[in-house]
Amino acid sequence: MVQLFFRSSPALAEYSQTPADLLHGQVMAVAYSGFREGQHPDRGDGAVNPSDEQILEDLNILVSHNFKLIRLYDAGENSATTLRLIRQHKLPIKVLQGIWLNAEISNHEGCSWLETPIPDAELAANKLINKAEIKRGIALARQYPDTVIAVNVGNEALVNWNDHMVTLSSIIDYVRQVKKGIKQPVTVADNYVWWINDGAPLAAEVDFIGVHTYPAWEEKRIDQGLAYTIQNIEDVHKALPGKPIAVLEGGWATIASEFGGRANEANQARYYREVAQWAEKTNTTFMFFEAFDEPWKGNPDNPAGAEKHWGIFNVDRTPKQVMTKINSK
């Protein structure tokens, strides 16, 4: 159970969890997609996925840097291949399996990059796609019960600025379907603000709360990063006491036209080091975003866009500063 204790005054309350609240006993984990130069998930014309050899190379890199837990974002071919390779090569990696949900309502009034409403026909088609994805996610969790330690239903599908919005009632229905179909714990990943303001009905359904926190996106300096992250998590806990919390995304970009000089490898290394110390102290699983840079993300006309540069490894798989400071096996 989550416990609340105080430093010197109630105004400085912080939460602390027990080791049993960690996902597979892991403190630091990593989000993994694996798309390299020229590769991308399905954006309407089909996916260009990494090869078996490339995924296996990635997994071995992560193992060599002591990562034993990764997050996958969907239940598609790429994720199925990753799970197969983990089993085939007996890799010491566990997985938070993802289920990706496409837009079921048009959030063109809330999302800054949705210039026109999503057509009704596309939204109706997405509901069928999402139902199929739910079935695939359940099937993978059943097929790989020794690797998949939990399942995440939807990624930032509820927060008010997204381009793939799903109603809360639909998310709850999907969570119930997944929980009925598998034995592993089930969660939903979304921004800390959404959980604080609107998350109570969903918190009652999930086994633990999956939180995203990004101080850099909220114009925080690196010396403010840790304190801001802690405040985010403590505020979620105060709003939704009694449920374990895992940080399913948090990180620091190393190049970002949006962040200016705040984005660099030294700041990423500092943020990683500081959140790792806090996560260890509070028994909080922290999934650092992300394993490798992904050039396909964001505006193709802006190679310095933040979305492309969150990796703790470069796209060519060379380590960034944060990884050179962590002892390899």
C-alpha positions as CSV (number, residue, x, y, z in Angstrom):
1,M,0.0,0.0,0.0
2,V,1.0,3.6,-0.6
3,Q,2.0,5.4,2.7
4,L,2.1,9.1,3.4
5,F,4.7,10.6,5.6
6,F,6.0,14.1,6.3
7,R,9.3,15.9,6.3
8,S,9.3,18.9,8.6
9,S,5.8,20.1,8.0
10,P,2.5,19.0,6.3
11,A,3.2,21.5,3.5
12,L,6.1,19.4,2.4
13,A,4.3,16.0,2.3
14,E,5.7,13.4,0.1
15,Y,4.6,9.9,-0.7
16,S,6.5,6.6,-0.2
17,Q,5.7,3.2,-1.6
18,T,6.8,-0.2,-0.5
19,P,9.0,-2.5,-2.6
20,A,5.9,-4.5,-3.5
21,D,4.6,-1.5,-5.5
22,L,7.5,-1.6,-7.9
23,L,6.9,-3.2,-11.3
24,H,8.8,-6.5,-11.3
25,G,11.0,-5.0,-8.5
26,Q,12.6,-2.6,-11.0
27,V,13.3,1.1,-10.2
28,M,14.7,2.4,-13.5
29,A,13.2,1.0,-16.8
30,V,13.0,2.4,-20.3
31,A,10.4,3.0,-23.1
32,Y,11.3,1.2,-26.2
33,S,10.1,1.5,-29.8
34,G,13.3,0.8,-31.9
35,F,12.5,2.6,-35.1
36,R,15.7,3.7,-37.0
37,E,16.4,6.0,-39.9
38,G,13.8,5.4,-42.6
39,Q,11.6,3.3,-40.3
40,H,8.3,4.2,-38.7
41,P,5.1,2.7,-37.3
42,D,1.9,2.6,-39.5
43,R,0.9,6.2,-40.3
44,G,-1.7,5.2,-42.8
45,D,0.4,3.5,-45.5
46,G,1.8,0.7,-43.5
47,A,4.7,0.4,-41.1
48,V,8.4,0.0,-41.8
49,N,9.6,-2.0,-38.9
50,P,13.0,-2.9,-37.6
51,S,14.4,-6.3,-38.6
52,D,14.8,-9.2,-36.1
53,E,18.5,-8.5,-36.1
54,Q,18.1,-4.8,-35.3
55,I,15.6,-5.5,-32.5
56,L,17.9,-8.1,-31.0
57,E,20.8,-5.7,-31.2
58,D,18.7,-3.1,-29.3
59,L,17.6,-5.6,-26.6
60,N,21.2,-6.7,-26.1
61,I,22.3,-3.1,-25.7
62,L,19.7,-2.6,-23.1
63,V,20.6,-5.8,-21.2
64,S,24.2,-4.7,-21.2
65,H,23.2,-1.5,-19.5
66,N,21.3,-3.4,-16.9
67,F,17.7,-2.6,-18.1
68,K,15.5,-5.5,-17.1
69,L,12.1,-3.8,-17.8
70,I,10.9,-2.1,-21.0
71,R,7.7,-0.5,-22.1
72,L,6.2,-1.3,-25.5
73,Y,3.4,0.9,-26.9
74,D,1.2,-1.3,-29.0
75,A,0.3,-4.9,-29.7
76,G,1.3,-4.8,-33.4
77,E,3.8,-6.8,-35.3
78,N,6.9,-4.9,-34.0
79,S,5.9,-5.6,-30.4
80,A,5.1,-9.2,-31.1
81,T,8.5,-9.6,-32.7
82,T,10.2,-8.1,-29.6
83,L,8.4,-10.5,-27.3
84,R,9.3,-13.4,-29.5
85,L,13.0,-12.5,-29.5
86,I,13.1,-12.1,-25.7
87,R,11.7,-15.6,-25.3
88,Q,13.8,-17.1,-28.1
89,H,17.1,-15.7,-26.8
90,K,16.1,-16.1,-23.1
91,L,16.9,-12.4,-22.5
92,P,16.4,-11.2,-18.9
93,I,13.9,-8.6,-19.9
94,K,10.3,-8.1,-18.7
95,V,7.7,-6.0,-20.6
96,L,5.0,-3.6,-19.8
97,Q,2.9,-4.4,-22.9
98,G,1.1,-1.6,-24.6
99,I,-2.3,-1.4,-26.3
100,W,-2.5,1.6,-28.7
101,L,-5.8,3.4,-29.1
102,N,-6.7,5.6,-32.1
103,A,-9.0,8.6,-31.9
104,E,-12.6,7.7,-31.3
105,I,-13.7,11.4,-31.0
106,S,-12.3,14.4,-32.8
107,N,-10.3,16.7,-30.6
108,H,-9.7,19.3,-33.3
109,E,-10.7,22.1,-30.9
110,G,-8.3,21.0,-28.2
111,C,-5.3,19.7,-30.2
112,S,-3.2,22.5,-31.8
113,W,-2.0,20.4,-34.7
114,L,-5.4,19.0,-35.7
115,E,-6.5,21.7,-38.2
116,T,-9.8,20.1,-39.3
117,P,-12.2,17.6,-37.6
118,I,-11.5,13.9,-38.0
119,P,-14.2,12.6,-40.4
120,D,-16.9,10.5,-38.8
121,A,-16.1,7.6,-41.0
122,E,-12.5,7.5,-39.8
123,L,-13.6,7.7,-36.2
124,A,-16.0,4.7,-36.8
125,A,-13.2,2.8,-38.4
126,N,-10.9,3.6,-35.5
127,K,-13.3,2.0,-33.1
128,L,-13.0,-1.3,-35.0
129,I,-9.2,-1.0,-35.1
130,N,-9.1,-0.4,-31.4
131,K,-11.3,-3.4,-30.7
132,A,-8.9,-5.5,-32.7
133,E,-5.9,-4.0,-30.9
134,I,-7.5,-4.9,-27.5
135,K,-7.8,-8.5,-28.7
136,R,-4.1,-8.5,-29.9
137,G,-3.0,-7.1,-26.5
138,I,-4.8,-9.7,-24.6
139,A,-3.5,-12.5,-26.8
140,L,0.1,-11.3,-26.4
141,A,-0.2,-11.1,-22.6
142,R,-1.6,-14.7,-22.6
143,Q,1.1,-16.0,-25.1
144,Y,4.0,-14.5,-23.1
145,P,2.9,-14.7,-19.4
146,D,6.5,-15.0,-18.2
147,T,7.6,-11.8,-20.1
148,V,4.6,-9.5,-19.9
149,I,4.3,-8.3,-16.3
150,A,1.6,-5.8,-16.9
151,V,-0.5,-4.3,-19.7
152,N,-1.1,-0.6,-20.5
153,V,-4.3,0.4,-22.2
154,G,-4.0,3.6,-24.2
155,N,-1.3,6.3,-24.2
156,E,-2.3,9.9,-23.6
157,A,-5.7,9.2,-25.1
158,L,-7.5,11.3,-22.4
159,V,-5.5,14.4,-21.9
160,N,-7.2,17.5,-23.4
161,W,-4.4,18.3,-26.0
162,N,-4.1,15.0,-27.8
163,D,-4.9,14.0,-31.4
164,H,-6.2,10.5,-30.6
165,M,-8.8,11.1,-27.9
166,V,-11.0,8.4,-26.5
167,T,-13.8,8.9,-24.0
168,L,-13.3,8.0,-20.4
169,S,-16.2,5.6,-20.5
170,S,-14.7,3.8,-23.5
171,I,-11.3,3.6,-21.8
172,I,-12.9,2.1,-18.7
173,D,-14.7,-0.5,-20.8
174,Y,-11.4,-1.4,-22.5
175,V,-9.7,-1.7,-19.2
176,R,-12.4,-4.0,-18.0
177,Q,-12.2,-6.2,-21.1
178,V,-8.4,-6.5,-20.7
179,K,-8.6,-7.3,-17.0
180,K,-11.2,-10.0,-17.7
181,G,-9.0,-11.5,-20.3
182,I,-5.6,-11.7,-18.6
183,K,-4.0,-12.3,-15.2
184,Q,-1.4,-9.5,-15.2
185,P,-2.1,-6.0,-13.7
186,V,-3.6,-3.4,-16.0
187,T,-3.1,0.3,-16.1
188,V,-3.6,3.4,-18.3
189,A,-0.8,5.9,-19.1
190,D,-1.6,9.6,-19.1
191,N,-0.4,13.1,-18.1
192,Y,-0.3,13.8,-14.4
193,V,-2.7,16.8,-14.7
194,W,-5.4,14.6,-16.2
195,W,-5.0,12.1,-13.4
196,I,-5.3,14.8,-10.7
197,N,-8.3,16.6,-12.2
198,D,-10.3,13.7,-13.8
199,G,-8.7,10.4,-12.9
200,A,-10.8,9.2,-9.9
201,P,-13.2,7.0,-12.0
202,L,-10.3,5.4,-13.8
203,A,-8.2,5.0,-10.8
204,A,-10.9,2.8,-9.3
205,E,-10.6,0.4,-12.3
206,V,-6.8,0.1,-12.8
207,D,-4.3,-1.9,-10.7
208,F,-1.8,1.0,-10.6
209,I,-1.7,4.5,-11.9
210,G,0.5,5.2,-14.9
211,V,1.8,8.8,-14.9
212,H,3.6,11.0,-17.5
213,T,5.7,13.9,-16.3
214,Y,7.9,16.2,-18.4
215,P,9.4,19.3,-16.7
216,A,11.2,20.3,-19.9
217,W,7.9,20.7,-21.8
218,E,6.7,22.9,-19.0
219,E,9.6,25.3,-19.3
220,K,11.4,24.1,-16.3
221,R,15.2,24.4,-15.9
222,I,17.3,21.4,-15.1
223,D,17.7,22.6,-11.5
224,Q,13.9,22.6,-11.2
225,G,13.4,19.3,-13.0
226,L,13.5,16.8,-10.0
227,A,11.5,19.0,-7.7
228,Y,8.8,19.5,-10.3
229,T,8.6,15.8,-11.0
230,I,8.3,15.0,-7.3
231,Q,5.6,17.6,-7.0
232,N,3.7,16.1,-9.9
233,I,3.7,12.6,-8.4
234,E,2.9,13.8,-4.9
235,D,-0.1,15.7,-6.3
236,V,-1.3,12.6,-8.1
237,H,-1.0,10.7,-4.9
238,K,-2.9,13.3,-2.9
239,A,-5.7,13.3,-5.4
240,L,-5.8,9.5,-5.7
241,P,-4.5,7.9,-2.5
242,G,-4.4,4.2,-2.0
243,K,-3.2,3.2,-5.5
244,P,0.4,2.5,-6.4
245,I,2.0,4.9,-8.9
246,A,4.5,4.2,-11.7
247,V,6.0,6.9,-13.8
248,L,5.5,5.4,-17.3
249,E,7.1,8.3,-19.1
250,G,9.6,11.0,-18.0
251,G,12.8,12.2,-19.6
252,W,14.9,15.0,-20.9
253,A,15.6,15.8,-24.5
254,T,19.2,16.3,-25.6
255,I,18.4,18.5,-28.7
256,A,15.2,20.6,-28.9
257,S,14.5,23.7,-30.8
258,E,11.6,24.1,-28.4
259,F,13.8,24.1,-25.3
260,G,16.8,26.0,-26.5
261,G,19.9,25.5,-24.3
262,R,18.0,23.6,-21.7
263,A,18.2,20.5,-24.0
264,N,21.6,18.9,-23.8
265,E,23.2,15.6,-22.8
266,A,24.6,16.9,-19.5
267,N,21.1,17.9,-18.4
268,Q,19.6,14.6,-19.5
269,A,22.3,12.8,-17.4
270,R,21.6,14.9,-14.4
271,Y,17.8,14.4,-14.6
272,Y,18.3,10.6,-15.0
273,R,20.6,10.5,-12.0
274,E,18.4,12.6,-9.8
275,V,15.1,10.8,-10.6
276,A,16.8,7.4,-10.2
277,Q,17.8,8.4,-6.6
278,W,14.3,9.6,-5.8
279,A,12.7,6.5,-7.4
280,E,15.0,4.2,-5.4
281,K,14.1,6.1,-2.2
282,T,10.4,6.0,-2.8
283,N,10.1,2.6,-4.5
284,T,8.7,4.1,-7.7
285,T,9.2,2.4,-11.0
286,F,10.4,5.2,-13.4
287,M,10.3,4.4,-17.2
288,F,12.7,6.8,-18.7
289,F,11.7,8.1,-22.1
290,E,13.2,6.8,-24.2
291,A,15.8,4.1,-25.3
292,F,16.8,5.4,-28.7
293,D,16.3,8.6,-30.7
294,E,13.5,8.3,-33.3
295,P,13.9,10.6,-36.3
296,W,10.4,9.7,-37.7
297,K,8.7,11.6,-34.9
298,G,7.6,15.3,-35.0
299,N,7.9,17.7,-37.9
300,P,10.0,16.3,-40.7
301,D,11.1,19.8,-41.6
302,N,12.6,20.4,-38.2
303,P,15.4,17.9,-37.5
304,A,16.1,19.6,-34.2
305,G,12.6,19.1,-32.9
306,A,12.4,17.7,-29.4
307,E,10.3,14.6,-30.4
308,K,13.3,13.2,-32.2
309,H,15.8,13.5,-29.4
310,W,14.7,11.9,-26.1
311,G,16.8,8.8,-26.5
312,I,19.5,7.8,-24.0
313,F,21.2,6.3,-27.1
314,N,21.6,8.0,-30.4
315,V,19.7,6.6,-33.5
316,D,23.0,4.9,-34.5
317,R,22.9,3.1,-31.1
318,T,25.9,4.9,-29.7
319,P,25.4,5.8,-26.0
320,K,24.8,9.4,-24.9
321,Q,26.5,10.8,-21.9
322,V,23.9,9.4,-19.4
323,M,24.7,5.9,-20.5
324,T,28.5,6.3,-20.5
325,K,28.2,7.2,-16.8
326,I,26.3,4.0,-15.9
327,N,28.4,0.8,-15.4
328,S,27.7,-1.8,-18.1
329,K,27.8,-5.5,-17.2
